[in-house]
Amino acid sequence: MRRKSHKIVKICIAVMAAAVLLGLCFFVILPYLHTGKSNVLPAANHYEETMPEENPEIPEYTGEAVTVINENEPSFTDYPEVMETYLRLSELDAEGRCGTAEALLGPETIPDQPRGSIGMIRPSGWKTVRYDDLIEDKYLYNRCHLIAYELCGDNDARQLITGTRYMNITGMLAYENMTADYIRSTGNHVLYRSVPVFIDDELVCRGVLLEAVSIEDHGEGLKFCVFCHNVQPGVEIEYLTGDSHRTEEITRSEPAENDYIINIRTLRFHYPDCDGVRNMKEKNKKAVRADRESLIQEGYIPCGTCNP
């Protein structure tokens, strides 16, 4: 009887030890497991190898919402070998400004819930100001995601900047939609980086550098490196404070029209000499003469190769 009691005690001790060990493993290993959803991490020590040490040079704004940088070649130096998605955000600086955001995006990070409210967040330089006769949606500024909600499902204040309606819709949106469309249509992953560029102590960034490359096909399906200018036609912005005023003279010129080829199946538009056009089925081709912004507003997406 005594032997049996000792045996029971030993079994109980073994079970308790196993439970403690399992609990320790759970709490130690769990933070390093990727669940397939965006994993927001502190920026410190995460960008030493991949992030530029200084702000990128700001290209001159010449009337186009977007300027192609480095012949549209992104500047990533390290590419993931394991497709474990992540979202890394820089901590806000002493002025409350956002820094670089980087993510490995894929089908796992595409949200299945509506965005939700972000109206309580006030990014650096935020002002509520309207120009009803100049801006279709009236308000000068939007709370712009560095990495779009439709790509990562994240509304963290560390990736919301004060951006003009023009930059958000005419500049960034086409590339965000292009990336989402690529992920949904292929199931592949995209390395994506967004860098807001500030000058000195200015609270409103001069623009955002967007870079992306598709991983599984080595950039064949998606690749871009562009600077989206944080400007608004007809409005002059004080980047130091976020204040603004009308320009003295508002010149309204007709948008330049060009010849494009639309793929009616994928809704992408290309320059006529693009490689994508040569590989396109004749039944999917549609030749048009239009301005770029009108096509984007109609829902068409610029080709990531020829970047029309």
Stockholm file with secondary structure:
# STOCKHOLM 1.0

chainA/1-308         MRRKSHKIVKICIAVMAAAVLLGLCFFVILPYLHTGKSNVLPAANHYEETMPEENPEIPEYTGEAVTVINENEPSFTDYPEVMETYLRLSELDAEGRCGTAEALLGPETIPDQPRGSIGMIRPSGWKTVRYDDLIEDKYLYNRCHLIAYELCGDNDARQLITGTRYMNITGMLAYENMTADYIRSTGNHVLYRSVPVFIDDELVCRGVLLEAVSIEDHGEGLKFCVFCHNVQPGVEIEYLTGDSHRTEEITRSEPAENDYIINIRTLRFHYPDCDGVRNMKEKNKKAVRADRESLIQEGYIPCGTCNP
#=GR chainA/1-308 SS CHHHHHHHHHHHHHHHHHHHHHHHHHHHHGGGSCCSSCCEECCTTTSTTTSCSSCCCCCCCCSCSEEECGGGCCCCCCCCSSCCCEEEECCCCTTCCCCCEEEEECGGGSCSSCCCCCTTCCCTTCCCCBCTTTCTTSBSEEEEESSCHHHHCCCCGGGEEEEEHIIIIIIIHHHHHHHHHHHHHHCCCEEEEEEEECCTTCSSCSEEEEEEEETTTTTSSCEEEEEEECCBTTEEECTTTCCEEECSSCCCCCCCEEEEEEETTTTEEECTTCHHHHTSCGGGEEEEEEEHHHHHHTTCEECTTTCC
#=GC SS_cons         CHHHHHHHHHHHHHHHHHHHHHHHHHHHHGGGSCCSSCCEECCTTTSTTTSCSSCCCCCCCCSCSEEECGGGCCCCCCCCSSCCCEEEECCCCTTCCCCCEEEEECGGGSCSSCCCCCTTCCCTTCCCCBCTTTCTTSBSEEEEESSCHHHHCCCCGGGEEEEEHIIIIIIIHHHHHHHHHHHHHHCCCEEEEEEEECCTTCSSCSEEEEEEEETTTTTSSCEEEEEEECCBTTEEECTTTCCEEECSSCCCCCCCEEEEEEETTTTEEECTTCHHHHTSCGGGEEEEEEEHHHHHHTTCEECTTTCC
//
